Amino acid sequence: MADPDAYGLTTDDRRLEPFDWFREMRERGPVHRNPRKDRWDVFGYDAATTVLRDHEQFSSDTPFDSDRLGLLDDTIVNLDPPRHGKLRSTVEDYFREEHVRTLEPRVRELVGQVLADVEGPQFDVVEAVARPLPNLVIADLLGIPLEDRERFLSWCDALTRLEVDSTDERRRAQREAGQQMAAYMTEQIQRRRERPREDLLSVLVESEVDGEPLSTGDVLGFAALFLIAGNITTTGLLTNAVRSFAERPRLFEDLADDPEALATAVEEVVRYRSPASAVSRGATTDTELCGRQVDAGDHVVVRLLAANHDPARFEDPDSFVPDRSPNPHLGFGHGIHNCIGAALGRLEARVALSELLDRFDVRAVHDGDLTPVRNTFMHAVHSLPVEVR
Ligand code: HEM
């Protein structure tokens, strides 16, 4: 596709429903040079797994996806082996499914707190549930004292809120929130060093890498990463779930009484409307990728959402099939950087949706009038009005 204007998620309509464009691109080949930006885009499933598996050839330690505040620069998502594995192993047990299962009663309680304020007949799923819940869960797991919660949650909100348009004022507020949170968390880390407790912050403080405790900077980095990587993604998953369920008649009713079917349907949401729709890598040496010459230093964007709609891997890929199984999607990534918070994200989505469907008879009422998040790396909407009875 030579015409730059015809390439990319260039319109809101295409961002909301990118599947026709993905199909068009995949039919021309799995890997394309992006004519609008100086980078490669990967659309095919096999090409995506090739890149994500080969962390020596395709590095995560690149300048391409630094967040504006630099909070995640030295965190695992942007590191290569061996440091990546050493740091990641400090929290792997905590985020393992068996441990996350033990968090369910607490997560259900927190969902209850969030839903207690929600009233019909209409509300926005994003503002009412999908945004506040991940912040509250991570604050709780980190062990932020109750009396500081409001302050902490307002910093979280400033750091993770996706605006339709970003202004200088908003960027300043974000920087300030980042600084205040870092100062506060440094103090909390010090307290855990003196007296560890039963929380995730203490797990981090008590962890060692090469016989040395994690530095305060590493602990702060982890906290920022959980907050940011775990927030907009979970918000997107919850919202995209309600949006996807609404596409099928009677699905809200059917899933309300069937926890297993709900878990399978949530998995299909991660495939069908993958909230983390792309990830970045940098080529470390000259190489060939599906017949294209990629040079050392090139930026490679793996479009997970496009790969998750590849007909070579999924039957009827552009349909939402709530009972799809098996479902080998790449929505939580693939390879050594696969999402460490996947079990927690799934739990939050499952519990929040089951409580929501238990309390309300939900109908999405957007009438095609949605505003997409304008970001290649996210497939999400800013708000999703629903009507409930
Ligand atoms: C529920 C929706 C979620 C989705 C769709 C999602 C998606 C992803 C994806 C695609 C990656 C791979 C990044 C890459 O390859 O560069 C990733 C990594 C990661 N995610 Fe998630 N995530 C979710 C929830 C969470 C939660 C709840 C947490 C933690 C509180 C979390 C923490 C992380 C971390 C720490 C990494 C980096 C892992 C590494 O580099 O080794 N995520 N996530």
Residues whose N, C-alpha, C, O or C-beta is under 5 A from the ligand:
A	BS01	HEM	I76 V77 R88 L225 F226 A229 G230 T233 T234 L237 P275 A276 V279 S280 L330 G331 F332 G333 I336 H337 N338 C339 I340 G341 A342 L344 G345 R346
